[in-house]
Amino acid sequence: MSQGDARPGESRDDVTTVLAAGCVLWRHGARNGARHGGLEIALVHRPRYDDWSHPKGKLKRGEDALHCAVREVVEETGMGCTPGAELPTQRYVARGRPKEVRYWAAEAVPDEMFVPNREVDRLLWLPPAAARSRLSYDHDRTLVDALLTTLDTP
């Protein structure tokens, strides 16, 4: 979120909310054809928190949220992506601080390969129902449903 995205009467420095952005990364899997039958969603495992989530991260000073979301996909998965529709913004408390995460649906660039790194040690491609089950946080599960709704809209 850039300075221009701050709430009226606030500058970025006045906001105590942690601002972040990410993507619900998806691809067409091996079972194409049936409604959502071939869709796979990427989940990342963060060893620091021992959790499964969507790729996301904090905005750098002056960084646009969409740019941050795409950058985080690259940093956490090693993959490029094509962002699409914006998904619902998630607001919750993390480590005692309010956090606001803007998300986009993003199709993975084919033929990119995941390389484990210090932030993310595993990446799984799962069908929507399995992704919902594997995600560690309820607020991340709602994003799977939002993605499916978005992809159903012509």
Long-range contacts (C-beta under 8 A, 24 or more apart in sequence): 1-59, 1-63, 1-64, 1-65, 1-102, 2-62, 2-63, 2-64, 3-62, 5-65, 12-61, 16-97, 16-98, 17-97, 17-98, 17-99, 17-100, 18-58, 18-94, 18-97, 18-98, 18-99, 18-100, 19-58, 19-59, 19-65, 19-100, 20-56, 20-57, 20-58, 20-59, 20-68, 20-99, 20-100, 20-101, 20-102, 21-56, 21-57, 21-59, 21-65, 21-66, 21-68, 21-69, 21-72, 21-101, 21-102, 21-103, 21-104, 22-54, 22-55, 22-56, 22-57, 22-69, 22-72, 22-73, 22-101, 22-102, 22-103, 22-104, 23-54, 23-55, 23-56, 23-69, 23-70, 23-72, 23-73, 23-81, 23-83, 23-103, 23-104, 23-105, 23-106, 24-54, 24-87, 24-103, 24-104, 24-105, 24-106, 24-143, 24-144, 24-146, 24-147, 25-54, 25-55, 25-73, 25-77, 25-79, 25-81, 25-106, 25-107, 25-108, 26-105, 26-106, 26-107, 26-108, 26-147, 26-151, 27-107, 27-108, 27-110, 27-125, 29-125, 29-127, 35-152, 36-127, 36-128, 36-148, 36-151, 37-127, 39-127, 39-128, 39-148, 39-151, 40-125, 40-126, 40-127, 41-125, 41-126, 41-127, 41-128, 41-131, 41-144, 41-147, 42-77, 42-79, 42-108, 42-123, 42-124, 42-125, 43-123, 43-124, 43-126, 43-131, 43-134, 43-135, 44-76, 44-77, 44-120, 44-122, 44-123, 45-120, 45-121, 45-122, 45-123, 45-124, 46-119, 46-120, 46-121, 47-120, 47-121, 48-119, 51-136, 51-137, 52-124, 52-134, 52-135, 52-136, 53-135, 53-136, 53-137, 53-140, 54-103, 54-135, 54-140, 54-143, 55-120, 56-101, 56-103, 65-102, 66-102, 66-104, 69-102, 69-103, 69-104, 69-106, 70-106, 73-106, 75-117, 75-119, 76-117, 76-119, 76-120, 77-108, 77-112, 77-114, 77-120, 77-123, 78-112, 78-113, 78-114, 78-115, 78-117, 79-108, 79-109, 79-112, 79-113, 79-114, 80-108, 80-109, 80-112, 81-106, 81-107, 81-108, 81-109, 82-106, 82-107, 82-109, 84-150, 85-150, 85-153, 87-143, 87-146, 87-147, 87-150, 88-142, 88-143, 88-146, 90-139, 90-140, 90-142, 90-143, 92-137, 92-139, 103-143, 103-146, 105-146, 105-147, 105-150, 105-151
